[in-house]
């Protein structure tokens, strides 16, 4: 019973955190950062935070776990972080979060073809229902924002394949490694590539002096958003996500992406993005799909 309650608590907490990540990405981009700066800074903030509190975990990584941990870092964080940042230059945060809900279907498909994952008809039915809800949300969002370039939505779909591959990889090859160790290992490896990418973006922080007091220029506010995105939305969230994978199943863990659009849509309302009745209907269908997928 404790494990069952714990996995639902973690699932809900992750949905709240990751659902809020899309509005933070939006604010970072609106504040003057380009997608590569946003992605690189997000990884750098996450890496510095995790290494400052858990650098000793690197000594717990066995040699045969290095490659899976690097793979998890690339598939679960590096590629999706940049893909989502690029996608949100053209599509809204609510649509981006909705498309992310294709992760459970991809998790099931990749798991069954490459990792020997089994599933029931009920699970498949719940996933299909969730996808129907997602498609309704996408249609409603496209109708409300006809000026957006929805070819960029393909970047999010690629990211969902990365997430799905990572979930199956972690379940099969890193089940005996603590979530904290996996996460610290991920970002220790990603720190140098992120710094390299940032260096090629000509990123600078300008310091101006007003009445002899130094103040940070335009990038100060975006950096706050990215710091929150990195430390909470990436660092801490990844630790608990890996724990969720180990406590439950790949399909259950991937269901967090069905709940994320609900939180993201709420933030869209707060930020004065238009939300239609169709999006509310799509959200309700998604919730029913999650319930069916996990009902025993």
C-alpha positions as CSV (number, residue, x, y, z in Angstrom):
1,X,0.0,0.0,0.0
2,X,2.8,2.4,0.9
3,X,4.5,1.8,-2.5
4,X,1.2,2.3,-4.3
5,X,0.6,5.6,-2.5
6,X,4.2,6.7,-3.0
7,X,4.1,6.2,-6.8
8,X,0.9,8.2,-7.1
9,X,2.3,11.0,-5.0
10,X,5.4,11.2,-7.1
11,X,3.4,11.0,-10.3
12,X,1.3,14.0,-9.2
13,X,4.3,16.0,-8.0
14,X,6.1,15.5,-11.2
15,X,3.0,16.5,-13.2
16,X,2.9,19.8,-11.2
17,X,6.6,20.5,-11.7
18,X,7.0,19.5,-15.3
19,X,3.6,21.1,-16.2
20,X,5.1,24.4,-14.9
21,X,8.3,23.9,-16.9
22,X,6.7,25.0,-20.2
23,X,5.7,28.4,-18.9
24,X,9.2,28.8,-17.5
25,X,10.7,28.0,-20.9
26,X,8.3,30.5,-22.5
27,X,9.4,33.2,-20.1
28,X,13.0,32.5,-20.7
29,X,12.6,32.8,-24.5
30,X,10.5,35.9,-24.2
31,X,13.2,37.4,-21.9
32,X,15.8,37.4,-24.7
33,X,17.4,33.9,-24.6
34,X,17.6,31.9,-27.8
35,X,16.7,28.1,-27.7
36,X,20.3,27.0,-27.5
37,X,21.1,29.4,-24.7
38,X,18.0,28.3,-22.8
39,X,18.9,24.6,-23.2
40,X,22.5,25.0,-22.3
41,X,21.9,27.1,-19.3
42,X,19.2,24.7,-18.1
43,X,21.7,21.9,-18.2
44,X,24.5,24.0,-16.6
45,X,22.3,25.1,-13.7
46,X,21.1,21.5,-13.1
47,X,24.7,20.1,-13.3
48,X,26.1,22.7,-10.9
49,X,23.3,22.1,-8.4
50,X,23.5,18.3,-8.5
51,X,27.3,18.1,-8.4
52,X,27.4,20.5,-5.5
53,X,25.2,18.3,-3.4
54,X,26.1,14.8,-4.8
55,X,29.5,14.7,-6.4
56,X,30.4,11.7,-4.2
57,X,27.7,9.7,-6.1
58,X,30.1,9.6,-9.1
59,X,32.3,7.1,-7.2
60,X,29.3,4.8,-6.8
61,X,28.9,4.3,-10.5
62,X,30.2,0.9,-11.6
63,X,32.1,0.6,-14.9
64,X,29.4,-1.4,-16.6
65,X,26.8,1.3,-15.8
66,X,28.7,4.2,-17.3
67,X,27.3,3.7,-20.9
68,X,23.7,3.3,-19.8
69,X,23.9,6.4,-17.6
70,X,25.4,8.4,-20.5
71,X,22.6,7.1,-22.7
72,X,20.0,8.0,-20.1
73,X,21.5,11.5,-19.9
74,X,21.4,12.0,-23.7
75,X,17.9,10.5,-24.3
76,X,16.2,11.7,-21.1
77,X,17.6,15.2,-20.9
78,X,20.1,16.5,-23.4
79,X,18.2,16.0,-26.7
80,X,14.7,16.7,-25.3
81,X,15.8,19.9,-23.6
82,X,17.0,21.5,-26.8
83,X,14.1,20.0,-28.9
84,X,11.5,21.5,-26.6
85,X,13.3,24.9,-26.5
86,X,13.4,25.0,-30.3
87,X,9.8,23.9,-30.6
88,X,8.5,26.6,-28.3
89,X,9.8,29.3,-30.6
90,X,6.9,28.5,-32.9
91,X,4.2,26.6,-30.9
92,X,2.5,27.5,-27.7
93,X,3.5,26.1,-24.3
94,X,0.1,24.4,-24.0
95,X,0.4,22.6,-27.3
96,X,4.0,21.7,-26.6
97,X,3.0,20.1,-23.3
98,X,0.1,18.3,-25.0
99,X,2.3,16.7,-27.7
100,X,4.5,15.5,-25.0
101,X,1.7,13.1,-24.0
102,X,2.6,10.8,-26.9
103,X,5.4,9.5,-24.6
104,X,3.3,6.6,-23.1
105,X,2.4,5.2,-26.5
106,X,6.0,5.4,-27.6
107,X,7.1,3.9,-24.3
108,X,4.8,0.9,-25.0
109,X,5.9,0.6,-28.6
110,X,9.6,0.8,-28.0
111,X,9.3,-1.4,-24.9
112,X,7.5,-4.1,-26.7
113,X,9.8,-4.1,-29.8
114,X,13.2,-3.7,-28.1
115,X,12.9,-4.4,-24.4
116,X,10.5,-7.3,-24.1
117,X,7.8,-5.2,-22.4
118,X,4.4,-6.8,-22.2
119,X,1.1,-4.9,-22.0
120,X,-2.7,-5.7,-21.8
121,X,-5.5,-4.7,-24.1
122,X,-6.8,-2.5,-21.3
123,X,-3.5,-0.6,-21.1
124,X,-3.5,-0.2,-24.9
125,X,-7.1,1.1,-24.8
126,X,-6.3,3.6,-22.1
127,X,-3.3,4.9,-24.1
128,X,-5.3,5.2,-27.3
129,X,-8.0,7.1,-25.3
130,X,-5.3,9.4,-24.0
131,X,-4.0,10.0,-27.5
132,X,-7.5,10.9,-28.7
133,X,-7.7,13.5,-25.9
134,X,-4.3,14.8,-26.9
135,X,-5.3,15.1,-30.6
136,X,-8.4,17.1,-29.5
137,X,-6.2,19.4,-27.5
138,X,-3.8,19.9,-30.5
139,X,-6.7,20.6,-32.9
140,X,-8.2,23.1,-30.4
141,X,-4.8,24.8,-30.0
142,X,-4.1,25.0,-33.7
143,X,-7.5,26.5,-34.3
144,X,-6.9,29.1,-31.6
145,X,-3.4,29.9,-32.9
146,X,-3.4,29.7,-36.7
147,X,-0.3,31.8,-37.0
148,X,2.0,29.2,-35.4
149,X,4.3,27.0,-37.4
150,X,3.1,23.5,-36.5
151,X,6.0,21.7,-38.3
152,X,7.9,22.5,-35.2
153,X,5.6,20.1,-33.4
154,X,7.6,17.3,-35.0
155,X,10.5,18.3,-32.7
156,X,8.3,17.5,-29.7
157,X,7.4,14.1,-31.2
158,X,11.1,13.3,-31.6
159,X,11.6,14.3,-28.0
160,X,8.9,11.9,-26.9
161,X,10.7,9.0,-28.6
162,X,13.8,10.0,-26.7
163,X,11.9,10.0,-23.4
164,X,10.3,6.7,-24.2
165,X,13.7,5.1,-25.0
166,X,15.1,6.5,-21.8
167,X,12.3,5.1,-19.6
168,X,12.8,1.6,-21.0
169,X,16.6,1.9,-20.8
170,X,16.5,2.9,-17.1
171,X,14.0,0.2,-16.2
172,X,16.1,-2.6,-17.9
173,X,19.7,-1.5,-17.2
174,X,19.7,0.8,-14.3
175,X,17.1,-0.7,-11.9
176,X,19.8,-1.4,-9.4
177,X,21.3,2.1,-9.4
178,X,19.9,4.7,-7.0
179,X,17.9,7.5,-8.7
180,X,20.2,10.1,-7.2
181,X,23.3,8.4,-8.6
182,X,21.7,8.1,-12.1
183,X,20.8,11.8,-12.1
184,X,24.1,13.1,-10.9
185,X,25.9,10.8,-13.4
186,X,23.7,12.2,-16.2
187,X,24.5,15.8,-15.6
188,X,28.2,15.3,-14.8
189,X,28.5,14.0,-18.3
190,X,26.3,16.7,-19.9
191,X,28.0,19.7,-18.2
192,X,30.9,20.0,-20.7
193,X,28.7,19.7,-23.9
194,X,26.4,22.3,-22.5
195,X,29.2,24.8,-21.7
196,X,30.6,24.2,-25.2
197,X,27.2,25.0,-26.8
198,X,26.7,28.1,-24.7
199,X,30.2,29.3,-25.7
200,X,29.2,29.2,-29.4
201,X,26.0,31.3,-28.7
202,X,27.9,34.5,-27.8
203,X,26.0,34.5,-24.5
204,X,27.0,37.4,-22.2
205,X,25.8,38.9,-18.9
206,X,26.2,42.6,-19.0
207,X,26.7,44.4,-15.7
208,X,25.7,48.1,-15.6
209,X,26.3,50.6,-12.8
210,X,23.4,52.7,-11.5
211,X,24.4,55.1,-8.7
212,X,27.5,53.0,-8.1
213,X,25.5,49.8,-7.6
214,X,26.1,47.0,-10.1
215,X,22.9,45.6,-11.6
216,X,22.5,42.7,-14.1
217,X,21.2,43.7,-17.5
218,X,18.4,42.1,-19.6
219,X,19.4,38.4,-19.0
220,X,18.8,38.6,-15.2
221,X,15.1,37.8,-15.3
222,X,15.5,35.0,-17.8
223,X,18.2,33.5,-15.7
224,X,15.9,33.2,-12.8
225,X,13.4,31.3,-14.9
226,X,16.1,29.0,-16.2
227,X,17.6,28.4,-12.7
228,X,14.1,27.3,-11.5
229,X,13.7,25.2,-14.6
230,X,17.1,23.6,-14.1
231,X,17.3,23.0,-10.3
232,X,13.6,22.0,-9.6
233,X,12.2,21.2,-13.0
234,X,15.2,19.1,-14.1
235,X,17.5,18.2,-11.3
236,X,15.1,17.3,-8.5
237,X,12.4,16.1,-10.9
238,X,14.7,13.7,-12.6
239,X,15.7,12.1,-9.3
240,X,12.1,11.3,-8.4
241,X,11.2,10.3,-12.0
242,X,13.9,7.6,-11.9
243,X,12.6,6.5,-8.5
244,X,9.1,6.3,-10.0
245,X,10.3,4.1,-12.9
246,X,11.9,1.8,-10.3
247,X,8.8,1.7,-8.1
248,X,6.3,1.1,-10.8
249,X,6.5,0.2,-14.6
250,X,7.7,2.2,-17.7
251,X,4.0,2.6,-18.8
252,X,2.9,4.0,-15.4
253,X,5.9,6.3,-15.2
254,X,5.3,7.6,-18.7
255,X,1.7,8.5,-17.7
256,X,3.0,11.7,-16.1
257,X,3.0,13.1,-19.6
258,X,-0.8,12.8,-19.7
259,X,-1.2,15.0,-16.6
260,X,1.4,17.6,-17.6
261,X,-0.9,19.3,-20.2
262,X,-3.5,19.9,-17.5
263,X,-1.0,21.9,-15.4
264,X,0.5,23.6,-18.5
265,X,-3.0,24.7,-19.6
266,X,-3.7,26.2,-16.2
267,X,-0.5,28.2,-16.5
268,X,-1.6,29.2,-20.0
269,X,-4.8,30.7,-18.5
270,X,-2.8,32.6,-15.9
271,X,-0.6,33.9,-18.7
272,X,-3.6,35.0,-20.8
273,X,-3.3,32.3,-23.5
274,X,-6.6,31.4,-25.0
275,X,-8.1,28.0,-23.8
276,X,-11.2,26.7,-25.5
277,X,-13.9,24.3,-24.4
278,X,-12.4,21.7,-26.7
279,X,-9.2,21.8,-24.7
280,X,-11.2,21.2,-21.5
281,X,-12.9,18.2,-23.2
282,X,-9.5,16.9,-24.3
283,X,-8.2,17.2,-20.8
284,X,-11.1,15.2,-19.4
285,X,-10.6,12.4,-21.9
286,X,-6.9,12.3,-21.0
287,X,-7.7,11.8,-17.3
288,X,-10.1,9.0,-18.2
289,X,-7.3,7.4,-20.3
290,X,-4.9,7.5,-17.3
291,X,-7.5,5.9,-15.0
292,X,-8.2,3.1,-17.4
293,X,-4.5,2.4,-18.1
294,X,-3.8,1.9,-14.4
295,X,-7.0,0.4,-13.1
296,X,-6.6,-3.2,-12.0
